[in-house]
Amino acid sequence: MSANRISLSVSQQQKQAALDGVAAVRAAVPGLIALAPGEGRELYHFVNRNELFGRGVVSALEAHPQIVPPSLDVAGARADLDALDALRPVLAEVARLHAMLEDTVTLLGHDVMDVAYDGYQQLKLSGAAHGLEDLRRELGSQFSRTRRTRSEEVPEPA
C-alpha cells in the first residue's frame, strides 16, 4: 500500500516568488562566474592546508610590503579573500536550500511512483474488465526488457 510521505502544493505565485528570489541573489552578486565543465580541475583548490598557506602568505606580504615586487597584486589577493569570506555564508545557505529542494523533489517523485506502481497492479488485476488492457500494455512497455533476436543483432566487424 502506498504511503504519502509529503503533501505540498506550490502556487504559481509561490513559484514566481521563489524564482524572483533566486534572481535577486544572482543580481546582488553580479560578478559570479560559471566555469566550463572540467575547468575546475586545473585550478588551485582553496581548502584545508592550501587555505592556511594562502592566508598566511597574503598576511605576511601585507605585513612586509618592502619584499613585494610591483608585479605581485597583494591588494587584489586581499580583495579576493574578503569576497571569499563574504560569499561562504551565502554558499552555505544556498547549499542547505539546494539540499532541501532536492529532498523535496525526491520525495514528491517517490510518492508519485509509489501510487503509480500500486495503480499499475490495479490495472493488471481489473483493467481488462474495464477496457484498459491496451493502456496497461502501453504503460508497462516502457519497462519491458526485450531481447534482440539473432536477425536483429549487430553484425561483428570483418
N, CA and C of each residue as an Amber inpcrd file, in Angstrom:
protein
   474
   0.8510000  -1.1800000   0.0000000   0.0000000   0.0000000   0.0000000
   0.8910000   1.2360000   0.0000000   0.5450000   2.1810000  -0.8250000
   1.3530000   3.3960000  -0.9360000   1.1650000   4.2850000   0.2870000
   2.2420000   4.9740000   0.6290000   2.2160000   5.9080000   1.7620000
   2.6200000   7.2830000   1.2530000   1.7940000   8.2680000   1.5200000
   2.0840000   9.6290000   1.1020000   3.0630000  10.2390000   2.0980000
   4.3180000  10.3770000   1.7050000   5.3450000  10.8720000   2.6170000
   5.4330000  12.3830000   2.6500000   4.8400000  13.0530000   1.6490000
   4.8870000  14.5130000   1.6090000   3.6300000  15.0180000   0.9180000
   3.0840000  16.0890000   1.4330000   1.9710000  16.7710000   0.7860000
   2.3800000  18.2240000   0.6150000   2.3790000  18.6760000  -0.6050000
   2.8520000  20.0220000  -0.8790000   2.1220000  20.5690000  -2.0920000
   1.6760000  21.7790000  -1.9730000   1.1110000  22.4970000  -3.1140000
   1.9320000  23.7570000  -3.2960000   2.3060000  24.0270000  -4.5400000
   3.0770000  25.2280000  -4.8460000   2.2610000  26.0330000  -5.8430000
   1.8040000  27.1810000  -5.4010000   1.0040000  28.0320000  -6.2840000
   1.9100000  28.7040000  -7.3040000   1.3090000  29.2200000  -8.3400000
   2.0670000  29.9560000  -9.3560000   2.7530000  31.1560000  -8.7120000
   2.0890000  31.7940000  -7.7450000   2.6800000  32.9500000  -7.0610000
   3.8960000  32.5350000  -6.2260000   3.8020000  31.3880000  -5.5420000
   4.9380000  30.9080000  -4.7520000   6.1160000  30.5620000  -5.6600000
   5.8230000  29.8810000  -6.7520000   6.8710000  29.5390000  -7.7060000
   7.5520000  30.7990000  -8.2270000   6.7550000  31.7920000  -8.5950000
   7.3170000  33.0360000  -9.1220000   8.1190000  33.7720000  -8.0510000
   7.6220000  33.7730000  -6.8120000   8.3590000  34.4320000  -5.7220000
   9.7120000  33.7490000  -5.4980000   9.7330000  32.4230000  -5.5760000
  10.9940000  31.6930000  -5.4110000  11.9620000  32.0180000  -6.5410000
  11.4580000  32.0280000  -7.7710000  12.3120000  32.3610000  -8.9110000
  12.8050000  33.7990000  -8.8330000  11.9430000  34.7050000  -8.3600000
  12.3510000  36.1010000  -8.1800000  13.4320000  36.2090000  -7.1040000
  13.3130000  35.3980000  -6.0510000  14.3240000  35.3940000  -5.0040000
  15.6760000  34.9220000  -5.5200000  15.6590000  33.8920000  -6.3460000
  16.9010000  33.4100000  -6.9480000  17.5010000  34.4850000  -7.8430000
  16.6560000  35.1430000  -8.6240000  17.1360000  36.2260000  -9.4870000
  17.7070000  37.3690000  -8.6540000  17.1010000  37.6420000  -7.4970000
  17.5960000  38.7110000  -6.6280000  18.9770000  38.3690000  -6.0810000
  19.1800000  37.1150000  -5.7090000  20.5020000  36.6880000  -5.2270000
  21.5250000  36.8330000  -6.3440000  21.1530000  36.3890000  -7.5380000
  22.0590000  36.4930000  -8.6830000  22.3880000  37.9630000  -8.9690000
  21.3970000  38.8350000  -8.8790000  21.6140000  40.2630000  -9.1480000
  22.4190000  40.9310000  -8.0390000  22.3190000  40.4180000  -6.8130000
  23.0360000  41.0110000  -5.6900000  24.5460000  40.8130000  -5.8090000
  24.9460000  39.7700000  -6.5250000  26.3670000  39.4860000  -6.7010000
  26.6240000  39.2950000  -8.1990000  26.7160000  40.4030000  -8.9360000
  26.7960000  40.2990000 -10.3990000  28.0960000  39.6960000 -10.9310000
  29.1070000  39.5430000 -10.1160000  30.3850000  39.0300000 -10.6070000
  30.5230000  37.5200000 -10.5350000  29.4410000  36.8020000 -10.2560000
  29.5410000  35.3450000 -10.1500000  29.9390000  34.7320000 -11.4950000
  30.7070000  33.6710000 -11.4310000  31.2810000  33.0300000 -12.6150000
  30.7700000  31.5980000 -12.7080000  30.5610000  31.1270000 -13.9220000
  30.2490000  29.7200000 -14.1820000  31.4150000  29.1370000 -14.9690000
  32.1150000  28.1810000 -14.3820000  33.2360000  27.5450000 -15.0610000
  32.7330000  26.5550000 -16.1010000  33.5040000  26.3790000 -17.1340000
  33.1960000  25.3650000 -18.1410000  33.4420000  23.9840000 -17.5250000
  32.7360000  22.9650000 -18.0010000  32.9710000  21.6150000 -17.4730000
  34.4480000  21.2370000 -17.5820000  34.9940000  20.7250000 -16.4870000
  36.3880000  20.3100000 -16.4560000  37.3650000  21.4160000 -16.1400000
  36.9450000  22.6640000 -16.2310000  37.8500000  23.7860000 -15.9990000
  38.3240000  23.8320000 -14.5460000  37.4880000  23.4050000 -13.6240000
  37.8360000  23.4420000 -12.2100000  38.9810000  22.5160000 -11.8320000
  39.2100000  21.4810000 -12.6460000  40.2900000  20.5330000 -12.3350000
  41.6550000  21.1850000 -12.4360000  41.7720000  22.2160000 -13.2380000
  43.0590000  22.8660000 -13.4580000  43.3560000  23.9610000 -12.4380000
  42.4120000  24.2640000 -11.5650000  42.5670000  25.3760000 -10.6320000
  43.0940000  24.9110000  -9.2750000  43.7490000  25.8180000  -8.5660000
  44.1430000  25.5450000  -7.1850000  42.8740000  25.5140000  -6.3360000
  42.8000000  24.5720000  -5.4350000  41.6310000  24.4820000  -4.5620000
  41.9840000  25.0760000  -3.2010000  41.1620000  26.0010000  -2.7550000
  41.4200000  26.7900000  -1.5500000  40.7350000  26.1410000  -0.3550000
  41.2580000  25.0030000   0.0670000  40.7030000  24.2660000   1.2010000
  41.8360000  23.7860000   2.0970000  41.4910000  23.5580000   3.3420000
  42.3960000  22.9740000   4.3330000  43.7630000  23.6510000   4.3520000
  44.8190000  22.8910000   4.0860000  46.1690000  23.4350000   4.1760000
  46.4310000  24.5250000   3.1420000  45.8300000  24.3740000   1.9510000
  46.0150000  25.4270000   0.9390000  45.4540000  26.7610000   1.4210000
  44.3260000  26.7100000   2.1180000  43.7480000  27.9530000   2.6240000
  44.6430000  28.5630000   3.6930000  45.1290000  27.7530000   4.6130000
  46.0330000  28.2680000   5.6480000  47.2820000  28.8710000   5.0100000
  47.8350000  28.1830000   4.0360000  49.0160000  28.6750000   3.3340000
  48.7170000  29.9990000   2.6280000  47.6420000  30.0510000   1.8690000
  47.2950000  31.2630000   1.1230000  47.0590000  32.4570000   2.0300000
  46.2910000  32.2470000   3.0790000  46.0220000  33.3480000   4.0100000
  47.3110000  33.8090000   4.6950000  48.1390000  32.8530000   5.0890000
  49.3940000  33.1840000   5.7730000  50.3360000  33.9880000   4.8890000
  50.4680000  33.5780000   3.6290000  51.3690000  34.2780000   2.7220000
  50.8420000  35.6830000   2.4300000  49.5440000  35.8260000   2.1890000
  48.9900000  37.1530000   1.9160000  49.1940000  38.0580000   3.1330000
  48.9490000  37.5520000   4.3240000  49.1620000  38.3580000   5.5390000
  50.6300000  38.7470000   5.6940000  51.5440000  37.7960000   5.4220000
  52.9750000  38.0930000   5.5290000  53.3870000  39.1530000   4.5170000
  52.8560000  39.0540000   3.2920000  53.2020000  40.0500000   2.2680000
  52.6360000  41.4230000   2.6170000  51.4440000  41.4520000   3.2310000
  50.8720000  42.7320000   3.6620000  51.6890000  43.3330000   4.7990000
  52.2040000  42.4870000   5.6730000  52.9920000  42.9730000   6.8110000
  54.3890000  43.4210000   6.3960000  54.8730000  42.9220000   5.2590000
  56.2330000  43.2590000   4.8120000  56.2120000  43.6840000   3.3470000
  55.6130000  44.8590000   3.0810000  55.4790000  45.3030000   1.6820000
  56.8190000  45.5770000   0.9980000  57.8890000  45.7520000   1.7650000
  59.1880000  46.0390000   1.1630000  59.7320000  44.8680000   0.3410000
  59.2270000  43.6510000   0.5590000  59.7240000  42.4950000  -0.2130000
  58.8260000  42.1570000  -1.4010000  57.7420000  42.9060000  -1.5480000
  56.7570000  42.5870000  -2.5870000  57.0950000  43.3210000  -3.8750000
  57.3280000  42.5810000  -4.9680000  57.5800000  43.2590000  -6.2470000
  56.2910000  43.9080000  -6.7560000  56.4000000  44.9590000  -7.5420000
  55.2060000  45.6600000  -8.0390000  54.2820000  44.7660000  -8.8750000
  54.8160000  43.7160000  -9.4600000  54.0020000  42.8470000 -10.3130000
  53.1050000  41.8990000  -9.5070000  53.3260000  41.7910000  -8.2050000
  52.5380000  40.8890000  -7.3580000  51.3610000  41.6630000  -6.7570000
  50.1580000  41.2840000  -7.1120000  48.9420000  42.0210000  -6.7260000
  48.4260000  41.5360000  -5.3620000  49.0620000  41.9730000  -4.3130000
  48.6750000  41.5820000  -2.9560000  47.3160000  42.1810000  -2.5990000
  47.0780000  43.4260000  -2.9930000  45.7810000  44.0580000  -2.7080000
  44.6540000  43.2880000  -3.3980000  44.8960000  42.8120000  -4.6030000
  43.9000000  42.0060000  -5.3060000  43.6470000  40.6860000  -4.5930000
  44.7110000  40.0690000  -4.0810000  44.5600000  38.8220000  -3.3310000
  43.7670000  39.0670000  -2.0410000  44.0150000  40.2070000  -1.3710000
  43.2560000  40.5450000  -0.1610000  41.7880000  40.7590000  -0.5030000
  41.5210000  41.4400000  -1.6030000  40.1400000  41.6530000  -2.0350000
  39.4620000  40.3100000  -2.3470000  40.1940000  39.3960000  -2.9660000
  39.6470000  38.0660000  -3.2420000  39.3330000  37.3220000  -1.9400000
  40.2260000  37.4320000  -0.9480000  39.9710000  36.7930000   0.3590000
  38.7340000  37.3810000   1.0220000  38.6020000  38.6980000   0.9620000
  37.4330000  39.3460000   1.5700000  36.1440000  38.9170000   0.8800000
  36.1800000  38.8450000  -0.4600000  34.9970000  38.4110000  -1.2020000
  34.6780000  36.9450000  -0.8880000  35.7070000  36.1140000  -0.8230000
  35.5170000  34.7050000  -0.4790000  34.8650000  34.5720000   0.8980000
  35.3670000  35.3230000   1.8580000  34.8060000  35.2700000   3.2130000
  33.3590000  35.7650000   3.2400000  33.0380000  36.7390000   2.3990000
  31.6650000  37.2450000   2.3510000  30.7240000  36.2470000   1.6850000
  31.2120000  35.5120000   0.6860000  30.3500000  34.5920000  -0.0560000
  30.1620000  33.2290000   0.6090000  31.0720000  32.8220000   1.4650000
  30.9470000  31.4960000   2.0770000  29.6460000  31.2920000   2.8510000
  29.2010000  32.2440000   3.6770000  27.9180000  32.0270000   4.3560000
  26.7470000  31.9720000   3.3750000  26.8230000  32.7340000   2.2940000
  25.7670000  32.6920000   1.2720000  25.7670000  31.3130000   0.6210000
  26.9470000  30.8190000   0.2800000  27.0690000  29.4900000  -0.3130000
  26.5240000  28.4160000   0.6180000  26.8090000  28.5230000   1.9040000
  26.3140000  27.5310000   2.8700000  24.7810000  27.5310000   2.9200000
  24.1830000  28.7120000   2.9190000  22.7150000  28.7960000   2.9470000
  22.1010000  28.2690000   1.6590000  22.7060000  28.6220000   0.5200000
  22.2030000  28.1350000  -0.7600000  22.3560000  26.6150000  -0.8370000
  23.4480000  26.0810000  -0.3110000  23.6480000  24.6230000  -0.2950000
  22.5780000  23.9400000   0.5510000  22.2430000  24.5270000   1.6960000
  21.1710000  23.9650000   2.5340000  19.8390000  24.0150000   1.7960000
  19.5670000  25.1290000   1.1380000  18.3340000  25.2670000   0.3660000
  18.3130000  24.2630000  -0.7850000  19.4280000  24.1160000  -1.4750000
  19.5310000  23.1540000  -2.5750000  19.2420000  21.7350000  -2.0730000
  19.8200000  21.3740000  -0.9370000  19.5850000  20.0370000  -0.3710000
  18.1090000  19.8380000  -0.0300000  17.4690000  20.8720000   0.5340000
  16.0440000  20.7730000   0.8600000  15.1970000  20.6260000  -0.3990000
  15.5220000  21.3960000  -1.4370000  14.7920000  21.2850000  -2.7030000
  14.9770000  19.8940000  -3.3090000  16.2040000  19.3960000  -3.3120000
  16.4680000  18.0490000  -3.8420000  15.6860000  16.9970000  -3.0710000
  15.7080000  17.0740000  -1.7380000  14.9890000  16.0980000  -0.9170000
  13.4850000  16.1790000  -1.1520000  12.9650000  17.3940000  -1.2710000
  11.5320000  17.5770000  -1.5020000  11.1270000  16.9990000  -2.8530000
  11.8840000  17.3100000  -3.8930000  11.5870000  16.7860000  -5.2270000
  11.7070000  15.2630000  -5.2390000  12.6960000  14.7240000  -4.5440000
  12.8650000  13.2710000  -4.4590000  11.6520000  12.6280000  -3.8040000
  11.1940000  13.1940000  -2.6840000  10.0200000  12.6260000  -2.0060000
   8.7490000  12.7770000  -2.8260000   8.5860000  13.8980000  -3.5000000
   7.4060000  14.0720000  -4.3550000   7.4060000  13.0210000  -5.4660000
   8.5460000  12.8170000  -6.1040000   8.6480000  11.7990000  -7.1440000
   8.4180000  10.4050000  -6.6000000   8.9410000  10.1380000  -5.4000000
   8.7270000   8.8360000  -4.7650000   7.2440000   8.5870000  -4.5180000
   6.5590000   9.5860000  -4.0010000   5.1160000   9.4340000  -3.7470000
   4.3510000   9.1470000  -5.0320000   4.7140000   9.8510000  -6.1080000
   4.0470000   9.6130000  -7.3880000   4.3010000   8.1830000  -7.8530000
   5.5460000   7.7390000  -7.7830000   5.8780000   6.3930000  -8.2410000
   5.2640000   5.3300000  -7.3430000   5.1590000   5.5870000  -6.0580000
   4.5340000   4.6510000  -5.1210000   3.0760000   4.4070000  -5.5250000
   2.3570000   5.4730000  -5.7970000   0.9670000   5.3590000  -6.2520000
   0.9190000   4.7160000  -7.6360000   1.8490000   5.0870000  -8.5130000
   1.8490000   4.5430000  -9.8710000   2.0440000   3.0280000  -9.8640000
   2.9750000   2.5260000  -9.0530000   3.1860000   1.0770000  -9.0030000
   1.9680000   0.3560000  -8.4420000   1.3690000   0.9080000  -7.3810000
   0.1450000   0.3050000  -6.8330000  -0.9920000   0.3830000  -7.8500000
  -1.1010000   1.5190000  -8.5320000  -2.1430000   1.6770000  -9.5350000
  -1.9410000   0.7560000 -10.7210000  -0.7110000   0.5190000 -11.1090000
  -0.4230000  -0.3860000 -12.2190000  -0.8460000  -1.8140000 -11.8560000
  -0.6280000  -2.1730000 -10.6090000  -1.0930000  -3.5010000 -10.1580000
  -2.6130000  -3.5990000 -10.2830000  -3.2930000  -2.5070000  -9.9730000
  -4.7560000  -2.4970000 -10.1210000  -5.1550000  -2.6290000 -11.5900000
  -4.4240000  -1.9570000 -12.4690000  -4.6910000  -2.0890000 -13.9110000
  -4.4900000  -3.5360000 -14.3640000  -3.4780000  -4.1960000 -13.8300000
  -3.2310000  -5.5880000 -14.1970000  -4.3460000  -6.4970000 -13.6880000
  -4.8380000  -6.2130000 -12.4740000  -5.8620000  -7.0660000 -11.8710000
  -7.2380000  -6.8850000 -12.4960000  -7.6430000  -5.6320000 -12.6940000
  -9.0230000  -5.4250000 -13.1330000  -9.1660000  -4.5060000 -14.3370000
  -8.0710000  -4.1110000 -14.9510000  -8.1370000  -3.1960000 -16.0800000
  -8.8210000  -3.7910000 -17.2960000  -8.6190000  -5.0980000 -17.5440000
  -9.2130000  -5.7300000 -18.7310000 -10.7340000  -5.6700000 -18.6760000
 -11.2930000  -5.8130000 -17.4900000 -12.7540000  -5.7780000 -17.3380000
 -13.3130000  -4.3960000 -17.6630000 -12.4720000  -3.3780000 -17.6720000
 -12.9220000  -2.0120000 -17.9490000 -12.3640000  -1.4960000 -19.2730000
 -11.8350000  -2.3920000 -20.0910000 -11.3110000  -1.9940000 -21.3910000
  -9.9870000  -1.2510000 -21.3270000  -9.2020000  -1.5220000 -20.3040000
  -7.9520000  -0.7930000 -20.1110000  -6.7110000  -1.6400000 -20.3950000
  -6.8750000  -2.7930000 -21.0090000  -5.7490000  -3.6890000 -21.2540000
  -4.7130000  -3.0390000 -22.1810000  -5.1700000  -2.3730000 -23.2470000
  -4.2250000  -1.7140000 -24.1590000  -3.4520000  -0.6070000 -23.4470000
  -4.1290000   0.1530000 -22.6130000  -3.4680000   1.2060000 -21.8420000
  -2.4230000   0.6000000 -20.9010000  -2.7840000  -0.4970000 -20.2460000
  -1.8490000  -1.1560000 -19.3290000  -0.6190000  -1.6410000 -20.0780000
  -0.8180000  -2.2420000 -21.2500000   0.3120000  -2.7160000 -22.0550000
   1.2040000  -1.5480000 -22.4760000   0.5690000  -0.4650000 -22.9040000
   1.3370000   0.7110000 -23.3260000   2.1640000   1.2690000 -22.1670000
   1.5530000   1.3950000 -21.0030000   2.2760000   1.9180000 -19.8370000
   3.3760000   0.9600000 -19.4010000   3.0990000  -0.3310000 -19.4360000
   4.0810000  -1.3210000 -19.0000000   5.2030000  -1.5390000 -19.9830000
   5.0020000  -1.1510000 -21.2490000   6.0230000  -1.4090000 -22.2660000
   7.3220000  -0.6510000 -22.0070000   7.2450000   0.4490000 -21.2860000
   8.4790000   1.1920000 -21.0240000   9.4130000   0.4500000 -20.0880000
   8.9120000  -0.5780000 -19.4120000   9.7460000  -1.3620000 -18.5020000
  10.0760000  -2.7360000 -19.0680000   9.5800000  -3.0540000 -20.2530000
   9.8290000  -4.3910000 -20.7890000  11.2800000  -4.5000000 -21.2220000
  11.7960000  -5.6680000 -21.0370000  13.1780000  -5.9440000 -21.4140000
  13.1480000  -6.9020000 -22.6050000  13.0910000  -6.3480000 -23.7670000
  13.0570000  -7.1980000 -24.9480000  14.4810000  -7.5250000 -25.3550000
  14.6750000  -8.7530000 -25.7500000  15.9900000  -9.1830000 -26.2150000
  16.0040000  -9.1570000 -27.7220000  17.1500000  -8.8940000 -28.2570000
  17.3070000  -8.9140000 -29.7050000  17.2980000 -10.3570000 -30.1910000
  16.6510000 -10.5530000 -31.3060000  16.7330000 -11.8690000 -31.9260000
  18.0140000 -11.9110000 -32.7340000  18.3960000 -13.0780000 -33.1820000
  19.6420000 -13.2070000 -33.9380000  19.6610000 -12.2990000 -35.1770000
  18.5350000 -12.1460000 -35.8290000  18.4910000 -11.3130000 -37.0360000
  18.6390000  -9.8330000 -36.7130000  18.3060000  -9.4260000 -35.4780000
  18.4070000  -8.0160000 -35.0860000  19.7750000  -7.6670000 -34.5140000
  20.5650000  -8.6710000 -34.2070000  21.8670000  -8.4070000 -33.5880000
  22.7630000  -7.6490000 -34.5410000  23.6010000  -6.8390000 -33.9840000
  24.5300000  -6.0480000 -34.7820000  25.6320000  -6.9760000 -35.2770000
  25.9190000  -6.9600000 -36.5880000  26.9590000  -7.8410000 -37.0950000
  28.3300000  -7.4020000 -36.6020000  29.1730000  -8.3860000 -36.3930000
  30.5350000  -8.0900000 -35.9440000  31.3430000  -7.5560000 -37.1150000
  32.2790000  -6.6390000 -36.8450000  33.1050000  -6.1050000 -37.9300000
  33.9760000  -7.2030000 -38.5210000  34.2090000  -7.1060000 -39.8290000
  35.0000000  -8.1400000 -40.5120000  36.4720000  -7.8790000 -40.3800000
